[in-house]
Amino acid sequence: MRKTTLALAATAALGLLAGCAGQVEPQYPPKELGATAETTTATVLWHERVGDGLGLGGYPLAPALDGDTLFAADQHGLVQALDAATGETRWTIELSVGASSGLTAVADRVYLGTRNGEVLALDQADGEVLWRTRVSSEVLASPQPSRELLVVQAVDGSVTALDRESGAERWVYDATRPSLTLRGTGTPRVIDQVTFAGLANGRLVTLDNRAGQPLWERRIATPQGRSEIERLVDLAGQPVLTPDGRLFVTSYNGRLVALEATSGDILWSRELSSYHTPAMVGDFLFVVDEASHLIALNAGNGDTLWRLEALEGRELTEPAFADGRLVVGDFEGYLHLIDAREGRLVGRTHVDDAGLSVPPLTDGRRVYALADDGSLEALELQP
């Protein structure tokens, strides 16, 4: 059975779904792959393995890149630093508890969350644990830094700000959480003054980073339908913030919304269900919806520029951008390359049969793809 991208948090619901999983047809059956224009190729530069991968829990252990070093982890708590150019291992450590979040690498440190609700800061030079702090519950979203804070959104919906230097708790914001949600949480967007956090109740809140007090709150998605599943409205992606102060937010069973960041005033919105973070390039906004359609929009007014449906049902990752092309992975382990201006499939390569769940990392023409079983490849796009 292919893995399911959309997992539910309520234990009772999980039990019911597991009991009938063999009888349920997917809402969007995966399309067979067709030909591409083959104008772009992906050459493998190196291939390594990072422990045991994401595990049956499908932990979103997205790697992080800082300078010339790539950092990656596996479900058991193995953390590895690799030379981004050669794949050579610089150091490996094993934590005492399983890793559960994506990694964040910045300013000589690596931050990550664990299954038992801890947040850790590691030294980029050797992997030494510099501090560890327990928050309210398991952490799936990668911790987000400002100059002074590290902001963490846990699976119970709480948002906690820690001191980046010491790990000491600065403030906590508790949000009302529905009884049934998508597995995981949104990832907050953090700047020095404020934190923008998407919640499982369909609301976006802006928090003052001095004390965690809400400055404004807006409803992005409204629960509709009769069943609990139909009423899911999670803001499971990360808000995108532009230099001129616009916010773009996706929601499941809801809308894609553009807002004015200082006030929360809505600039435009359109019906679109997605649990992924959009990619912003210039004034183009690229979104993968729940059906795995890839959509390009004019960020100024929300108009559709193109729509690619050839990968429907293939459980695409969030899109990344590399040298004029969008890069997405799928559940069968293919990496698809799409011309960002025209929406044409221009290339494809197979990374690993285990599938690709976490978004690829990109750096110029180079792409780093971590498969679900821990296989890690560095590829270069040509021409």
C-alpha positions in Angstrom: 0.0 0.0 0.0 1.4 3.4 -0.9 2.0 5.7 2.0 -0.6 8.3 2.8 0.3 11.9 2.9 -2.7 12.9 4.9 -2.6 11.3 8.3 -4.9 12.2 11.2 -3.9 13.0 14.7 -6.8 11.6 16.7 -6.1 8.1 18.0 -9.6 6.8 17.6 -9.8 8.0 14.0 -6.5 6.4 13.2 -7.8 3.1 14.5 -10.9 3.3 12.4 -9.1 4.3 9.3 -6.5 1.6 9.7 -9.3 -1.0 10.0 -10.8 0.0 6.7 -7.7 1.2 4.8 -7.7 -1.8 2.5 -11.3 -1.0 1.3 -10.9 2.7 0.7 -10.0 4.0 -2.8 -7.8 7.1 -2.9 -9.6 10.3 -3.8 -7.0 11.1 -6.4 -5.5 7.9 -7.9 -2.0 8.5 -9.1 -1.6 9.2 -12.8 0.8 7.2 -14.8 3.9 9.1 -15.8 4.0 10.4 -19.4 6.8 11.8 -21.4 8.7 15.0 -20.6 10.3 17.5 -22.9 13.7 16.1 -21.7 15.4 19.5 -22.1 16.8 19.3 -18.5 18.8 16.4 -17.1 19.8 15.8 -13.5 23.3 14.4 -13.1 24.1 12.6 -9.8 27.1 14.1 -8.1 27.1 11.8 -5.0 24.9 9.4 -3.1 25.0 8.7 0.6 22.8 7.1 3.2 21.6 8.9 6.4 20.7 6.2 8.9 17.3 4.5 8.7 15.3 7.3 7.1 12.0 8.7 8.1 10.5 5.5 9.6 7.0 4.2 9.5 5.8 7.4 11.2 6.9 9.4 8.2 8.6 12.0 10.3 9.3 15.2 8.2 13.1 15.1 8.7 13.9 17.6 6.0 17.7 18.3 5.8 19.2 21.7 6.1 22.0 23.5 4.3 24.3 26.2 5.7 27.3 27.3 3.6 29.1 24.2 2.3 27.6 21.8 4.9 24.5 19.7 4.6 22.8 18.4 7.9 20.5 15.5 7.9 18.9 13.1 10.5 17.0 9.8 10.8 14.1 8.6 12.9 16.3 7.1 15.6 18.2 10.3 16.3 21.2 9.9 14.1 22.4 13.3 13.0 25.0 13.7 10.2 27.0 16.6 8.7 28.1 16.1 5.1 30.3 18.1 2.7 27.7 19.5 0.3 30.1 19.3 -2.7 31.4 15.8 -2.1 29.0 14.0 0.3 31.9 13.2 2.6 30.8 12.8 6.2 32.2 15.4 8.5 30.7 14.1 11.7 27.9 11.8 13.0 26.3 11.7 16.4 23.5 9.6 17.9 20.9 11.4 20.1 19.3 9.6 23.0 15.9 10.0 21.5 14.4 9.9 18.0 14.3 13.0 15.9 10.9 14.2 14.7 11.3 17.6 13.0 13.0 19.1 10.0 16.4 20.6 10.7 17.3 24.3 10.8 20.9 25.3 10.3 22.0 28.9 11.0 24.8 30.8 12.7 27.0 27.8 13.5 24.1 25.8 15.1 21.7 23.1 14.1 18.2 23.0 15.7 15.8 20.2 15.7 12.8 18.7 17.6 12.4 15.2 19.1 9.6 12.8 19.7 9.6 13.4 23.5 9.0 17.1 23.1 12.6 18.4 23.3 14.2 21.0 21.2 18.0 20.7 20.8 20.8 23.0 19.7 23.8 21.3 18.2 27.2 22.8 17.3 27.7 22.8 13.6 31.4 22.1 14.0 31.1 18.7 15.7 27.5 17.9 16.6 27.9 18.6 20.4 24.6 19.2 22.1 24.8 22.8 23.4 21.4 22.9 25.0 18.1 21.0 25.2 14.8 22.3 26.3 11.5 20.5 26.7 8.3 22.0 25.3 4.7 21.0 25.7 4.6 18.0 23.2 6.2 16.4 20.2 7.8 18.7 17.6 7.3 18.1 13.9 7.7 21.6 12.4 11.3 22.7 12.0 12.3 25.3 14.7 12.4 28.9 13.3 15.0 31.5 14.4 15.0 35.2 14.7 18.1 37.1 15.9 17.3 36.3 19.5 14.6 33.6 19.6 14.0 30.1 18.4 10.2 29.6 17.9 8.8 26.1 18.0 5.2 25.0 17.1 4.4 21.6 18.8 1.7 19.1 17.8 -0.6 20.2 20.6 -0.8 23.6 18.8 1.2 25.6 21.2 3.9 28.1 20.0 6.9 28.5 22.3 9.7 31.0 22.0 13.1 30.0 23.4 16.3 32.0 23.8 18.5 31.0 20.9 21.7 31.3 23.0 20.6 29.4 26.1 17.4 27.5 25.3 15.5 29.3 28.1 11.8 29.7 27.7 10.8 33.3 26.8 7.0 32.8 26.3 4.3 30.4 25.3 1.1 30.9 23.2 -1.6 28.3 23.6 -4.1 27.8 20.8 -7.4 25.9 20.8 -6.9 22.7 18.9 -9.8 20.7 17.2 -10.2 17.1 18.2 -9.2 15.9 14.7 -6.4 17.5 12.7 -3.9 16.7 10.0 -0.8 15.0 11.4 1.7 17.7 12.3 1.3 21.4 12.5 2.1 24.5 10.5 5.6 26.0 10.6 5.7 29.5 11.9 7.2 32.4 10.0 9.5 34.4 12.3 11.0 37.8 11.9 12.6 39.8 14.7 9.5 41.7 15.7 6.7 39.1 15.2 5.8 35.5 14.6 3.1 34.5 12.1 1.6 31.1 13.1 -1.0 29.1 11.2 -3.2 27.0 13.5 -5.2 23.8 13.1 -8.4 25.7 13.7 -8.0 27.5 10.4 -6.8 30.8 11.9 -3.6 32.7 11.4 -2.2 34.6 14.4 0.5 37.2 14.6 2.4 37.2 17.9 4.5 40.0 19.4 8.0 38.5 20.0 8.5 40.5 23.1 6.0 38.5 25.2 4.0 36.3 22.8 0.9 38.5 22.9 -1.4 38.3 19.8 -1.4 41.4 17.7 -4.1 40.3 15.2 -5.8 37.1 14.2 -7.6 36.2 11.0 -9.7 33.2 9.9 -8.3 31.7 6.7 -10.5 28.6 6.5 -14.0 27.9 7.9 -15.0 24.3 8.8 -17.7 23.0 6.5 -19.4 19.6 6.0 -20.9 17.1 8.4 -18.0 14.7 9.2 -15.0 15.6 11.3 -12.7 14.8 8.3 -14.7 17.2 6.0 -14.3 19.9 8.7 -10.5 19.7 8.8 -9.1 23.2 8.1 -5.5 23.0 9.2 -3.0 25.7 8.2 -0.3 23.0 7.8 2.2 24.9 5.6 4.4 27.9 6.4 3.3 31.4 5.7 5.3 33.1 2.9 6.4 36.7 3.7 7.6 39.1 1.0 10.0 42.0 1.6 7.2 44.5 0.8 5.0 43.1 3.6 2.7 40.6 2.0 1.8 37.3 3.5 0.6 34.2 1.6 -1.1 31.4 3.5 -2.5 28.0 2.4 -5.2 26.0 4.2 -6.6 22.5 3.9 -10.3 22.4 2.8 -10.0 26.2 2.6 -8.4 29.1 0.7 -5.1 30.5 -0.5 -5.1 34.0 1.0 -2.8 37.0 0.5 -2.8 39.4 3.4 -1.2 42.7 4.4 1.3 41.5 7.1 1.1 44.5 9.5 -2.7 44.6 9.7 -4.0 41.2 8.5 -6.2 42.9 5.9 -7.0 40.4 3.1 -5.7 41.5 -0.3 -7.2 38.6 -2.3 -8.2 35.0 -1.8 -9.2 32.0 -3.8 -10.6 28.6 -3.1 -7.7 26.2 -3.0 -7.0 23.3 -0.6 -3.4 22.7 0.2 -1.3 21.5 3.2 1.9 22.6 1.5 4.0 25.8 1.8 4.0 27.8 -1.5 7.2 28.8 -3.3 7.6 32.4 -4.2 9.8 33.5 -7.1 9.6 37.1 -8.2 5.9 37.8 -8.4 5.1 34.2 -9.2 3.5 32.0 -6.5 3.7 28.2 -6.9 1.4 25.9 -5.0 0.9 22.2 -4.8 -2.8 21.5 -3.9 -4.3 18.4 -2.2 -4.7 16.6 -5.6 -1.0 17.2 -6.4 -1.8 19.7 -9.1 1.0 22.3 -9.4 -0.4 25.8 -9.9 1.3 29.0 -10.8 -0.4 32.2 -9.8 0.2 35.9 -10.1 1.1 37.0 -6.6 -0.4 40.4 -7.1 -4.0 39.3 -7.8 -4.2 35.5 -7.5 -4.9 34.9 -11.2 -3.9 31.5 -12.4 -1.0 31.6 -14.9 -0.7 27.9 -15.6 -1.8 24.6 -14.0 -0.1 21.2 -14.3 -2.3 18.2 -13.7 -0.1 15.5 -15.2 1.2 14.5 -11.7 -2.2 14.2 -10.1 -2.4 11.9 -7.1 1.4 11.4 -6.9 1.6 12.9 -3.4 4.0 15.6 -4.5 6.3 17.4 -2.0 6.4 21.1 -1.7 8.0 22.8 -4.7 11.6 24.0 -4.7 13.1 26.4 -7.3 16.4 25.9 -9.1 17.7 27.8 -12.0 14.4 28.5 -13.7 12.8 25.2 -12.9 10.5 23.9 -10.1 11.6 20.6 -8.5 9.1 18.3 -6.8 9.4 14.7 -5.5 6.7 12.0 -5.5 5.6 8.9 -3.6 7.5 6.6 -6.0 10.8 8.4 -5.6 10.8 10.4 -8.8 12.1 13.9 -8.9 10.2 16.0 -11.5 11.5 19.1 -13.2 9.1 21.8 -14.4 9.7 24.9 -16.4 8.6 27.6 -14.0 7.4 30.1 -16.6 5.4 27.7 -18.8 4.5 24.8 -16.5 5.9 22.2 -18.8 7.6 19.0 -17.6 11.1 19.3 -18.8 12.9 16.4 -17.1 12.6 13.6 -14.6 15.0 11.3 -12.6 14.4 8.5 -10.2 16.0 8.8 -6.8 14.8 5.9 -4.7 12.0 3.3 -4.6 11.2 4.3 -1.0 9.6 7.6 -2.2 10.2 11.2 -1.5 8.2 12.9 1.2 10.3 15.8 2.3 10.9 18.7 -0.1 14.1 18.8 -2.0 16.7 21.4 -1.1 18.1 23.5 -3.9 21.2 25.7 -4.2 21.7 27.2 -7.7 21.6 24.3 -10.1 22.2 21.7 -7.4 19.4 19.7 -5.8 19.6 17.6 -2.6 16.9 14.9 -2.3 16.4 12.8 0.8 14.3 9.6 0.3 12.1 8.1 2.9 14.6 5.3 3.6 17.5 7.7 4.2 19.1 7.6 0.8 20.5 11.1 0.0 21.4 12.3 -3.4 23.0 15.4 -4.7 22.2 16.2 -8.3 23.1 19.0 -10.7 20.6 20.3 -13.3 21.9 20.7 -16.8 21.8 22.7 -19.0 
